[in-house]
Amino acid sequence: DENQVDLSIIKVVNQANLTRFDDIAQKIINLINKNSLKNIAFLGLAFKGGTDDVRFSPAIKILEKLTKLPIKINAFDPKATNNAKKELNSKNITYHQTAQKCCDNADLIIIATEWQDFKNLNWTQIKKSQKGNLIYDLRNILDEKQITNLGFKYYFIGNKIS
């Protein structure tokens, strides 16, 4: 580097983040394959809640891998849908205007961005319209006890997927 700054720590951190997203994507793929899931609801496309920015978005990285599977993906984000469409050129993603509509008939709901809106969804209503009962919360925003009491099987970062 021209300033003689050692950037190796930044490179290691960036590589660790990419590897983490690959690991999460693989866990989701395993869950889909093991349970023969066909319809996935993907909530959140932005890098973080409150923005339409999809640059470096874990959601986009994960979706790039999931679109290679023979599944139907429904996606929703309060602000980042248009930017995500530019990044993801896939025929098996359908974008929705509401989170509720996105989750209709889903075998699995994946929460990929920590939008407050997702925490406050009517999960009782979603449970009624969802085909399956699986939620994989990549941001740990839902209350495990509350969501499992509604009849969902709840996976989150840090718990083991059986």
C-alpha positions as a LaTeX table, in Angstrom:
\begin{tabular}{lrrr}
\hline
Residue & $x$ (\AA) & $y$ (\AA) & $z$ (\AA) \\
\hline
Asp1 & 0.00 & 0.00 & 0.00 \\
Glu2 & 1.25 & 3.51 & $-0.78$ \\
Asn3 & 0.93 & 4.57 & 2.87 \\
Gln4 & 2.69 & 1.44 & 4.13 \\
Val5 & $-0.45$ & 0.41 & 6.03 \\
Asp6 & $-0.93$ & $-3.28$ & 6.68 \\
Leu7 & $-4.36$ & $-4.11$ & 5.29 \\
Ser8 & $-4.15$ & $-7.82$ & 6.04 \\
Ile9 & $-6.51$ & $-7.56$ & 9.03 \\
Ile10 & $-9.17$ & $-5.94$ & 6.80 \\
Lys11 & $-8.69$ & $-8.66$ & 4.20 \\
Val12 & $-9.07$ & $-11.35$ & 6.88 \\
Val13 & $-12.25$ & $-9.73$ & 8.23 \\
Asn14 & $-13.74$ & $-9.41$ & 4.72 \\
Gln15 & $-12.90$ & $-13.04$ & 3.97 \\
Ala16 & $-14.42$ & $-14.16$ & 7.28 \\
Asn17 & $-17.64$ & $-12.28$ & 6.47 \\
Leu18 & $-17.88$ & $-13.89$ & 3.03 \\
Thr19 & $-17.25$ & $-17.33$ & 4.52 \\
Arg20 & $-19.95$ & $-16.69$ & 7.14 \\
Phe21 & $-22.52$ & $-15.87$ & 4.44 \\
Asp22 & $-21.51$ & $-19.03$ & 2.56 \\
Asp23 & $-21.96$ & $-21.07$ & 5.75 \\
Ile24 & $-25.41$ & $-19.56$ & 6.41 \\
Ala25 & $-26.45$ & $-20.15$ & 2.79 \\
Gln26 & $-25.33$ & $-23.77$ & 3.07 \\
Lys27 & $-27.35$ & $-24.26$ & 6.30 \\
Ile28 & $-30.43$ & $-22.88$ & 4.52 \\
Ile29 & $-29.81$ & $-25.13$ & 1.50 \\
Asn30 & $-29.46$ & $-28.15$ & 3.79 \\
Leu31 & $-32.73$ & $-27.23$ & 5.55 \\
Ile32 & $-34.49$ & $-26.85$ & 2.18 \\
Asn33 & $-33.14$ & $-30.16$ & 0.83 \\
Lys34 & $-33.72$ & $-32.14$ & 4.03 \\
Asn35 & $-37.36$ & $-31.04$ & 4.23 \\
Ser36 & $-38.06$ & $-30.96$ & 0.44 \\
Leu37 & $-39.13$ & $-27.32$ & 0.68 \\
Lys38 & $-40.39$ & $-25.63$ & $-2.50$ \\
Asn39 & $-41.66$ & $-22.16$ & $-1.51$ \\
Ile40 & $-39.40$ & $-19.77$ & 0.36 \\
Ala41 & $-40.33$ & $-16.33$ & 1.71 \\
Phe42 & $-37.30$ & $-14.05$ & 1.95 \\
Leu43 & $-37.84$ & $-10.96$ & 4.13 \\
Gly44 & $-35.21$ & $-8.27$ & 3.76 \\
Leu45 & $-32.88$ & $-7.50$ & 0.88 \\
Ala46 & $-31.05$ & $-4.40$ & 2.14 \\
Phe47 & $-27.63$ & $-4.36$ & 3.78 \\
Lys48 & $-29.36$ & $-3.21$ & 6.98 \\
Gly49 & $-32.80$ & $-2.06$ & 8.08 \\
Gly50 & $-33.79$ & 1.50 & 7.27 \\
Thr51 & $-31.99$ & 1.71 & 3.93 \\
Asp52 & $-32.39$ & 0.76 & 0.27 \\
Asp53 & $-28.67$ & $-0.04$ & $-0.02$ \\
Val54 & $-27.96$ & $-3.60$ & $-1.19$ \\
Arg55 & $-24.18$ & $-3.24$ & $-1.61$ \\
Phe56 & $-22.47$ & $-5.90$ & 0.52 \\
Ser57 & $-25.90$ & $-7.19$ & 1.54 \\
Pro58 & $-25.76$ & $-10.68$ & 3.07 \\
Ala59 & $-29.30$ & $-11.21$ & 1.75 \\
Ile60 & $-28.15$ & $-10.74$ & $-1.85$ \\
Lys61 & $-25.18$ & $-13.08$ & $-1.36$ \\
Ile62 & $-27.43$ & $-15.77$ & 0.12 \\
Leu63 & $-30.12$ & $-15.32$ & $-2.52$ \\
Glu64 & $-27.53$ & $-15.71$ & $-5.29$ \\
Lys65 & $-26.92$ & $-19.22$ & $-3.98$ \\
Leu66 & $-30.58$ & $-20.07$ & $-3.34$ \\
Thr67 & $-31.63$ & $-19.08$ & $-6.86$ \\
Lys68 & $-29.63$ & $-22.04$ & $-8.17$ \\
Leu69 & $-32.06$ & $-24.42$ & $-6.42$ \\
Pro70 & $-35.31$ & $-25.64$ & $-8.00$ \\
Ile71 & $-37.45$ & $-23.59$ & $-5.60$ \\
Lys72 & $-39.79$ & $-20.61$ & $-5.77$ \\
Ile73 & $-38.56$ & $-17.58$ & $-3.85$ \\
Asn74 & $-40.88$ & $-14.77$ & $-2.74$ \\
Ala75 & $-39.03$ & $-11.66$ & $-1.62$ \\
Phe76 & $-39.97$ & $-8.46$ & 0.18 \\
Asp77 & $-38.11$ & $-5.44$ & 1.48 \\
Pro78 & $-39.71$ & $-2.15$ & 2.57 \\
Lys79 & $-37.19$ & $-0.04$ & 0.60 \\
Ala80 & $-34.59$ & $-2.11$ & $-1.28$ \\
Thr81 & $-36.63$ & $-4.12$ & $-3.79$ \\
Asn82 & $-35.74$ & $-2.03$ & $-6.85$ \\
Asn83 & $-32.02$ & $-2.10$ & $-6.06$ \\
Ala84 & $-32.16$ & $-5.84$ & $-5.36$ \\
Lys85 & $-33.81$ & $-6.47$ & $-8.74$ \\
Lys86 & $-30.79$ & $-4.85$ & $-10.42$ \\
Glu87 & $-28.42$ & $-7.20$ & $-8.54$ \\
Leu88 & $-30.42$ & $-10.42$ & $-8.80$ \\
Asn89 & $-31.25$ & $-11.53$ & $-12.30$ \\
Ser90 & $-33.33$ & $-14.60$ & $-11.52$ \\
Lys91 & $-36.63$ & $-15.86$ & $-12.87$ \\
Asn92 & $-37.43$ & $-17.79$ & $-9.69$ \\
Ile93 & $-37.75$ & $-14.69$ & $-7.47$ \\
Thr94 & $-41.13$ & $-12.98$ & $-7.21$ \\
Tyr95 & $-41.10$ & $-9.59$ & $-5.47$ \\
His96 & $-44.08$ & $-8.62$ & $-3.31$ \\
Gln97 & $-45.53$ & $-5.34$ & $-2.04$ \\
Thr98 & $-46.06$ & $-6.59$ & 1.54 \\
Ala99 & $-44.38$ & $-9.00$ & 3.93 \\
Gln100 & $-47.73$ & $-10.70$ & 4.54 \\
Lys101 & $-48.22$ & $-11.45$ & 0.83 \\
Cys102 & $-44.60$ & $-12.61$ & 0.57 \\
Cys103 & $-45.19$ & $-15.20$ & 3.31 \\
Asp104 & $-48.41$ & $-16.65$ & 1.89 \\
Asn105 & $-48.01$ & $-20.40$ & 1.21 \\
Ala106 & $-44.33$ & $-20.38$ & 2.25 \\
Asp107 & $-42.71$ & $-23.58$ & 3.50 \\
Leu108 & $-39.91$ & $-21.52$ & 5.08 \\
Ile109 & $-39.64$ & $-17.84$ & 6.03 \\
Ile110 & $-36.13$ & $-16.37$ & 6.10 \\
Ile111 & $-35.58$ & $-13.04$ & 7.86 \\
Ala112 & $-32.40$ & $-11.58$ & 6.39 \\
Thr113 & $-32.54$ & $-7.89$ & 7.37 \\
Glu114 & $-33.33$ & $-6.42$ & 10.79 \\
Trp115 & $-36.29$ & $-4.27$ & 9.82 \\
Gln116 & $-38.39$ & $-3.31$ & 12.84 \\
Asp117 & $-41.42$ & $-3.91$ & 10.59 \\
Phe118 & $-40.61$ & $-7.64$ & 10.54 \\
Lys119 & $-40.53$ & $-7.86$ & 14.32 \\
Asn120 & $-43.98$ & $-6.26$ & 14.45 \\
Leu121 & $-45.67$ & $-8.37$ & 11.76 \\
Asn122 & $-48.91$ & $-10.16$ & 12.57 \\
Trp123 & $-47.25$ & $-13.55$ & 13.03 \\
Thr124 & $-50.56$ & $-15.16$ & 14.04 \\
Gln125 & $-52.00$ & $-14.22$ & 10.64 \\
Ile126 & $-48.82$ & $-15.30$ & 8.85 \\
Lys127 & $-48.97$ & $-18.70$ & 10.56 \\
Lys128 & $-52.49$ & $-19.16$ & 9.16 \\
Ser129 & $-51.43$ & $-18.30$ & 5.60 \\
Gln130 & $-48.06$ & $-20.07$ & 5.64 \\
Lys131 & $-47.98$ & $-23.60$ & 4.22 \\
Gly132 & $-45.15$ & $-24.80$ & 6.44 \\
Asn133 & $-44.10$ & $-23.70$ & 9.92 \\
Leu134 & $-40.38$ & $-22.92$ & 9.61 \\
Ile135 & $-38.73$ & $-19.57$ & 10.28 \\
Tyr136 & $-34.99$ & $-18.99$ & 9.95 \\
Asp137 & $-34.19$ & $-15.64$ & 11.56 \\
Leu138 & $-30.72$ & $-14.55$ & 10.42 \\
Arg139 & $-30.94$ & $-11.40$ & 12.57 \\
Asn140 & $-32.35$ & $-12.86$ & 15.80 \\
Ile141 & $-35.08$ & $-10.21$ & 15.91 \\
Leu142 & $-38.04$ & $-12.38$ & 16.93 \\
Asp143 & $-38.85$ & $-13.57$ & 20.44 \\
Glu144 & $-38.20$ & $-17.33$ & 20.39 \\
Lys145 & $-40.78$ & $-18.21$ & 23.06 \\
Gln146 & $-43.50$ & $-16.05$ & 21.54 \\
Ile147 & $-42.92$ & $-17.36$ & 17.99 \\
Thr148 & $-42.73$ & $-21.04$ & 18.99 \\
Asn149 & $-45.94$ & $-20.63$ & 21.05 \\
Leu150 & $-47.66$ & $-19.66$ & 17.78 \\
Gly151 & $-46.65$ & $-23.03$ & 16.32 \\
Phe152 & $-43.57$ & $-22.08$ & 14.34 \\
Lys153 & $-40.34$ & $-24.08$ & 14.34 \\
Tyr154 & $-37.84$ & $-21.26$ & 14.93 \\
Tyr155 & $-34.21$ & $-21.31$ & 13.86 \\
Phe156 & $-31.87$ & $-18.43$ & 14.55 \\
Ile157 & $-28.17$ & $-17.67$ & 14.39 \\
Gly158 & $-26.55$ & $-19.49$ & 17.27 \\
Asn159 & $-28.93$ & $-22.42$ & 17.60 \\
Lys160 & $-28.25$ & $-25.78$ & 16.00 \\
Ile161 & $-30.42$ & $-26.83$ & 13.09 \\
Ser162 & $-31.52$ & $-30.39$ & 13.60 \\
\hline
\end{tabular}
